[in-house]
Amino acid sequence: MAIIEFPKDMKWGAATASYQVEGGAFEDGRGASIWDTFSRTPGKVLNGDNGDVACDTYHRYEEDIKLMKELGIDSYRFSVAWPRIFPNGRGEVNQPGVDFYHRFVDTLLENGIEPMCTLYHWDLPQALQDEGGWANRSTIDAFVEYSEFMFKEFQGKIKNWITLNEPWCVSFLSNFIGEHAPGNKDLQLATDISHHLMVAHGRSVKAFRTLKIDGQIGYAPNVTWKEPFSNKQEDIDACKREVGWFVEWFMDPVFKGSYPQFMVDWFESKGVKMNIQDGDLQDISQPIDFLGINYYTGNVARYKENSGLFDSEDLDMNYERTDIGWPIYPEGFYKVLTYITELYGQVPIYITENGACYNDEAENGRVKDQRRITYLQLHLAALKRSMDSGVNIKGYLTWSLMDNFEWAFGYSMRFGIVHVDFRTLVRTKKDSYYWYKQTLENGWFDLTY
C-alpha cells in the first residue's frame, strides 16, 4: 500500500462556472454576455453549442447542492454571471439576478457548504464589449462597481472571494490565440488586456479592504509547467518563457509590484509596448489572502527558433493524454507549486481547479471512469508531495462537479465527477464521485488502488 494522507484541516471542494452550468441565459432580466455572442458566431463553438440551457443549474440548484452535500465537500466554488447582476455591465441592478444568488448561497450555507465566489469567470457583459471590453480602461471601473456591489450585498454570507479566473485565458487565449470570446488575434491587444485585468483585480482588492469586508480575497491564475528537454541554456530559457507567460506575468505584479523583465524584453522584441499608467502597479500589488491555482497539464519542451511566440516546442514524450488531448503530467503540478513557493514565499494556496476530461458515458446507471480516478490520484499525490516540500496548501477543489459547457468544445468534453445527459439533464454520479467522497471521508487514499 502507498497511503497518501492529508491534514485534518484541509478544505475539500468542487468547482463550476456560471456560463458553463447555469442556463437560464435570457431569463429574469439577465443581459447578454460575450459568450452568448461568441457561441452564436458560426464556427466558433463545436457543433454550434451554446450555454442557453447548459446544466440548467439556474432551476436545478437544489438538486445540485444535494449532490454536493452527499459528496461531503466543505467548499463549493461557483462564479456569478456579471450580466445577471448588471445587464449593461454597470448602472441599474437586476434584482431578480441578485435574488437568485441569495437563494443559491443560502442553500449552500444551509447544507454546511462554504461558498467560494468567483466574480469574473469570463462572461463579460456584451454591453461593455461593445465599448471595447477589457481593452477599454472604463471596464476596470465597471468591474470595481460590480465587485463593490457584490461585496456589500453578500457580506457575512460569502467569506471567500476570487476576483478573476485565469487572466491568461481572458487575455491571451481570447485575444491573441483567438480560441475564446471575443476571438481576437492581436498580441498588443492581448497584452494590454492582461494588464487591465490585473488593475481591475487590484482595485477590487482595495475596495474589499476599504469596505472592511469580513473574509478572504485572492485570484485564480491558471498555470502549466514546461520541463527543459536538456540542460542546454536555450532549452532552459525557452521553458522559462513558456512558464513565465502564466506564472511570473500574472504573479510578479501582485507579489513584487513589477512585471518580469525577461518577459517584458521578449514582448518588446515582438513589437509589444507596455501601456502602464501611474499608480497601476501600486493598485495591482495589493496584499491578497490566498492564491488560487488552476492546473491541468504540462510537458517537456525545448528551444526551436520561430516556433510559436517563445521559440519553444513541446515534445511528444508519449505521455498518456486525457480525451481533450492534454498530456497527463502530475510531475508538473509538483514542480510549478514548488516554483511558485520559491518565487513568492509560502503564500496560502487553494487549488481552485484540477481535473480531467474523459468522455465516459452512463451504462445501466453507472459511469465507469477509472481513468479520471487515476488522474486524481496522481495529482493529489503530487499535491501532497508539494505540501511535504513546504508549499502552503489550504484546500483542493476539483474541476468539475459535473459535466458542463466546455467553452469552444461545446458539450463534447466531459470534466465532471457527475455525468450530465445534456438531452434530459439527468445527473448520474460517476465512479470518481464515489472515490472522491471516500477520500474526503477518510482524509487519505491508497495510491496503489
N, C-alpha and C positions, 0 to 999 in steps of 0.2 A: 504493500500500500504506500501511496505517496500523498499524505494528508496535507492539504493547503488550508490553514486556519486563519481566520480574520479576527481583529479586535472586537470585543463585545459592543463597543460604542460606534462601530462602523455603520454608516447610513446606507440603506439599500433602496433602490427605486427603479423606475422605468420612465421613459420619456416619449413625447409626441410633439407635434406642432400643429397650429390651428388650421392652416390651409390643407394640411395632409389628412386630417381626420374629421374636422367639424362638419363640413357640408353646410346646409342652410345658407348658401352663398348669397342669396338675394332676399333673405327673409328679415323681417323686423328692423328694417332701416339700414342694414349693412351696406356700406358703399363698395364700389369695385376696387379691387387690388390689381397690382401689376401682373399677378399670376392669373387672374380672371382674363386679362387681356392677352397675355402671352400664350396661355393654353388654347385660346381661340384663334391664334395665328397659325395658319396651315404649315405643317412641317416642323413645328417647334416641340410638340409633345407626342410621344409614341402613340399611335392609334387614335390621335385626336382626343385623348383623355383629358378630363379637367376635374377640378375639385368641387364641382357644384354640390355633389352628394357625399363623396369620399366615404368615410365610415359612418356618417350621419351621427356623430357624437353630439351634435347640437341638440338632437332629440333623444339620443340613447345614452346620455352621460351617466344616468343612474345605473344602467346595466354595466357600463364600462368601469365605474367605480366599484361595483360589486366584484368584478373580476380582480381589480387591484387589491381589494380587501382580502379576498380569498388567497391571493398570491402572497400576501404578508409583507408588502413593501412599506417602508417608513415614509417615503417621499415620492411625489409624482411631479415630474417636470412637464409643464404644458406651456404653450405660448398664447398670447392674446392677439386676436386679429385687430390690428390698428384701425382698419376701416369699419369694424363693428362698433368701435367707440367714437371715432371721429370720421364719419363717412367722407368728409372732404379733407381729411388729414389734420385739420385744425378747426378752431371755432366752435360750431354747435356740436354739443354732445348728443349721441344717440342713446337715450335712456334704456330702451329695450335690450341693447347690446350690453350695457353695464349690468342690467338686472340678470342677464344670462350668466355672466361670470360670477356674480354674487351667489346665485343658486349653485353653480358648479363648485366654487370654493367652499361654500358652506357644507355641501355634501361630502367633499373630501375631508374636511375637518371633523364632521360627524362620524366618519369612519376611521378616524385616527391616522389620517394620511396628511403629511405636511406638504402644502403646495409650494412648488418652486416655479416661479413665474418668469418666463422669458418675454420681454417687452417687444423684441423685434426678431421674428423668425421669417423674414423675407417678404411678408405680404404688405408692401408699401402701398398706401392709398394711391390709386391711379390719378386722382386729382393732383397729388404732389408730383408724380412723374410727369404730368402734363406741363408742369412748371420747370422741368429739368431734373426732377428726382434728387438723388443723393449728390449729383454734380452741382446742384444749387445750394449754397450755404443756408438759404432760408429753410431748407428741410431740417437742418440741425435744430433751428429754433422750434419748428413744428414738433420734432421728436421730444424735445425737452418739455414742451407744453403737454404733450401726451403722457410723458413719464410722470411729471408732477401730478397730473390728474389721477393717474393710477396709484401713485404712492399715497396720496391723501385719501382716495376713495377706499383703498383696501388696507389702510393702516390697521394693525392689530390682527388682521386675518392672514395676510401673506407676509412671512418673515424672511423669505429667501428670494432675492431678485437677480435676474440676469438681464443686463441691458441689451446686448446684441448676441445673436447666434452666428458663428462662423463668418466674421467680416471678410475673410479671404474669398468666400463664395459670393458674398454680396458685391464685392468689388471686382476681383479678377476673373472668377468663373463666369460672372454675369455680364461683365462689361469689357473684358479683354478676350477671353476664350469664347464667350457668347452662348454658352450652353443653357444658362438660366435667364429668367426675366431680369431686365428688359431685352437682353440679347445683343448688346453692342460688342464691337471688336476694336477697341481703341485703348492702347496701353496708357496713354496720358490720362484719358478719362478715368480709367480704372484706378490709376494711382491717386488721382485727385479724390475719387470717391473713397478709397481706403482711408485717406486722411480725414475726410469729413465724417466718416463713420466713427473714427476714434475720438474726434472732437465731440460728437454727439454723445458718445459713451461717457466721456469725462465730465461733460456739463450735466448729464443726468445724475452722475455720482455726486457732483457738487450740490445739486438740488436735493438729493436724498439726505445729504448731511445737513444742509441748511434747514430743511423741514424737520430735522431730528426724528426721522422715521426709525421705529424700533425694528431692527432686523439686520440682515447682511446683504451686501450687494457685490456683484462681480460681473464678469462677462465670459463668453464661451467660444474661444477660437478653436478651429479645427487644426490638427497637426498631423504631420507624417514624419517618417524617418527614412533617409537615404544613406545606406551604408556604402562607403567607398569600396569599389571593386579591388583596389590595390592601395598601397601606401604612397603611390606617386602623388606629388603635391597637386597636380592638375585634377586628379580624381577627388582628392580631399576637398579642394576648393569648389569643384562642381557640386558636390553633395552639400557643402556648407551653404551655397547659394540656394539650392532647392529647399533645404530645411529652413533657411533664413527667411524665405518668402512667406512661410507660415508662422514660424516661431518669432524670430527677432523683429521682423517687420511689424507685427501686431502686439508684441510684448515689450520691446525696448522702450517705446514711447510711454507706456504705462509705468514700468518699473524703473526706468532710467531717465525719462524726460527727454529722450532724443531718439532719432531714427538711427539704425545701424549704418555706420559709414560705408562698410563694404557693399551694402545693398544700394545705398544712395548713389555710390560711384557707378555701380553696374547699371542702374536705371538711367543715370545720366549718359552713359555710353550708348544707350538705346534711344537717346533723344528726349528723355523724360525730364521735366523740370519740376522741382518740388515747390508747391504753392502753399507755403505756411504763413499764416498771419500772426502778428504779435499776440502773445497770450495763449495760442493754441496748445503748445506743448505743456504749459503750466496747467491748462484745463485737462489735457489727456492724462497727466501723471497724478491724478487724484489717488490717494491710497484706496485700495479695494480690500474687501474682507476675504474673498476667496477667488480662485481662478477655476473656471470650468474648462475641461479639456475633452475634446471630441477626437477619438482615434479609431480608425478602421483598418488602415493598411500602410505598408511601406515597401521598400525594395532595395536591392543592390543597384548602384548606378556608377557611371564613370564619365569622364570627360569625353565629349565629342564635339568638335568645332561645328558651329552653326546648327546644332541640334537643339531645337526648342529655344526658349527665352534665355536659358542659362548655360548653353553649351554642355548639356548633360543628357545622357541617355540611360534609361532603365534597361537592365539586362534581364532576360527571361531565364531565371535560375531554376525553372521547373518547379517553383513552389506551387502547392495546391492553391486554387482560386475559388472564391465564392461565385455564386451564379451571376453576379453583376460583373464578374471578370477581375475583381481586385485580388492581388496576391495576399495570402494569409501570412502575416509577418509579426507574430507576437513579440519577437525579439526587439522589433522596432518600438513597441509600446514601452518596454522597459528602458530602452535607450533614450527615447525622447523625454520620458518623465525624469530620468536622472539628469539629462542635459539641461532641462528647464530649471531643475533644482540647483545645478551647478551655476547657472547664469544668474538666477534671481533669489537664491536662498530658499528656505523652507516655507514658501508661501502655501497656505492651505489650499488643497486641490480637491475638487469634486470631478470625477469622471462623469461628464454630463451626457455623453453618448459613446457607446461602444456596442457593436453587434454585427450581425452577418446576414447577407441576403442568400436565402435558399428557398427555392420555389416549390417546396413540397406541398402537395395537395392533401385534402382530407379524404381518408378512405375508411368507410364504416365508422365515422365519428371520431377518428383518431388521425393525428398528423405526426408521422414519424420523422423527426428532423434531428437525427443523431449528429449530423454534420454541424448543426448550429450548437448543439451541446458541446461538441469537441472544440469548436471555436471559442466558446465562452470559457471553457476550462483552461485552454491555453492562455487566453488573455487575462483571466483572473489570476492564474499562476504568475504571469509576468508582472501583474499589478502588485501581488504580494512580494515578489522579488524586489520591486522598486521600493515598497514600503520598508522592507528589511534593510534596504540600502540608504534609508534616510529621507525618502520622498514623503511629504506630509499629506497623505491621502485621508480625506474625511468621509468620502462616500463614493458609491458607484451606482450609476443609473444606466440601465441597458437600453439600447435602441433596437427595437421599439416595443412598446406594449403590444401593439397589433399591426398587422399588415395595413398599409395605407397608400395614399397617392405619393409615388416616389418621383416627384418633380418631372424632369424631362423624360423619364422612363414610364410615366403614367402608372398604370396598375399592373405592370408586367414584372415588377421586382418586389419580393416579399421579405421584409426585415423583422416581422413581428414574432413574439412568442405566443401570440394568439392569432389564429388564422381567421381571416375575414373573407367570406364569399361575397364578392362585390356585386353579384346579381341579387342575392337575398338579404345580404348584410348579416347573415348568421355568423356568430363568433364561435370558434372551436379552440379550446386550449390545446396547444401543441405539447409534445413530449418535453420540449425545452422549458415550457411554462412550469411543468411539474418538477423538472430538475432544478430550476431556479428557486422555486418555492422551498424545496427540500434543503437547498444550500443556505437559504436565508434562515430557515428554522434551526439548522444545525450550527451555522456560523463556520462551516468548513465543508470541503468536498474531497473526494478521493480522485486524484489526477489520473490514476490508472484505471478508473472505472470506464 
